[in-house]
Amino acid sequence: MKTFPADEIKGSVLFPGDAEYEAGAAGFQTADRHRPSVIVSAAGAEDVRVAVEYAAGLGLPVAVQATGHGLSVATEGGVLITTGRMDGVRIDAAARTARIEAGARWEQVVSAAAEHGLAPLSGSSPGVGAVSYTLGGGIGLLARQFGYAADRIRSAEIVTADGRLRTVTAGSDPDLFWALRGAGHNFGVVTALEMDLVEVAEVYGGGMYFAAEQIEDVLGAYRAWAETVPEELTSSVGLIAYPDMAQLPQPLRGQYVAHVRIAFNGDAAEGERLVAPLRAVGPRLIDSLRTLPYSEGGSIYQDPPFPHAYTATNVLLSALDADALEAVRRLTGPGAPMMCVVDVRHLGGALARRPEGGSAVGRRDARYIVRIITMLEEREGALEEARGVLDRAAEILAPWSVGLALPFVYGDGARADEAQTRAGYDPQDYTRLARLKGAHDPANLFRLNRNITPVAASENAASHM
């Protein structure tokens, strides 16, 4: 095999057996990890270009990892490009844009934008990689008002399968630009994005935790309430059976709870009025609703910041059926064979509208998404048990399903297939994406996460004869 040109890399290069190889391949998701033939810790876009050119010359697969939150299919052999060193963020306050390098985390972008009274369309976890999150769609804290993060991409700097570094805009390459907004992991290694920011300095938000005996009432109230709120309010409900751990707030230790999360772009008085029907359900174990800086948005969801093992699925829904939701609750509650987290998010609003210039993000008719995340223990049979829970939950929700959100499919790469990928896109969009994949990556170099199967132009033409 051709020797990797390590002397051309400004970052670092690791091979199996090197002292730092295991740490270099590790990510936030610990249920699995990449096992590449070479790891390139890129210091810049040129390092990425060299790595892709090398892989393309030998027909090796390429995987990319910023933080490793969304790992779904681990690479065996091939080239892993890690982008953690590429964490530059530049804000143009006048244009209300941010240029974000591939390894920057949302906490860095949020902090830089906040200095100018601006905010990105970041999600619930500040530690997630901003570029990878955005390329897959991105359902943020204020998603119902501002739409998908991918819809706000202005330009992308990308190394494509031919080893070229190019800048893609709506004017330079409308088709590839469209595809990068929602399916960007399939077409190359994006080294930086330019994105629109929004004028938001603070929100009314936080969480309300309700005890186990209130959960049925909370879910009933939430279903009715969500149909009445304005687009400026984005919300969700989490169902969590917490372990009895000293690191948790005292009221949550060992408790099964409903955690209602609120983010409202408006004043506190109106926020208080809007959440009153939920508070009327009864006393809360914790109620942290308040006006807070957008930079503290991570406190709304309280996502765990430490690496752990998990697998997950989700279902995009046309409606939130009470009986189905109750069945999922019974399946995933304290009696489940492993710790489960159920996340019910209210969609609609701006998420349902396609942006100017288009976007590959599909299934915009979904009104809700239900995510089920199962924690994986280190014991025999744990993965099979988790699969059973996830499959049964998806079966319960199937009558109302309009597809799934690919960025929320975590772990268990053995079950990733084209049918799963197709479910994440509108049918006509998948056909278009497959044609573009055939044009830009015919050898399927970038084939590891949420893969679109390339279709050659000749095949595409034949299918229409």
Buried (B, 14 or more C-beta within 10 A) or exposed (E): EEEBEEEBBEBBBBEEEEEEBEEBBBBBBBBBBBBBBBBBBBBBBBBBBBBBBBBBEEEBBBBBBBBBBBBBBBBEEBBBBBBBBBBBBEBEEEEBBBBBBBBBBBBBBBEBBBEBBBBBBBBBBBBBBBBBBBBBBBBBBBBBBBBBBBBBBBBBBBBBBEBEBBEBBBEEBEBBBBBBBBBBBBBBBBBBBBBBBBEBEBBBBBBBBBBBEBBBBBBBBBBEBBEEBEBBBBBBBBBBBBEEEEEBEEEBEEBBBBBBBBBBBBEBEBBEEBBEBBBEBEEBBBBBBBBBBBBBBBBBBBBBEEEEBBBBBBBBBEEBBEEBBBBBBEBBBEEBBBBBBBBBBBBBBBBBEBBEBBBBBBBBBBBBBBBBBBBBBEEEEBBEBBBBBBEBBBEBBEEBBBBBBBBBBBBBBEBBEEEBBBBBBBEEBBBBBBBBBBBBBEEBBBBBBBBBBBBBEEEBEEEEE
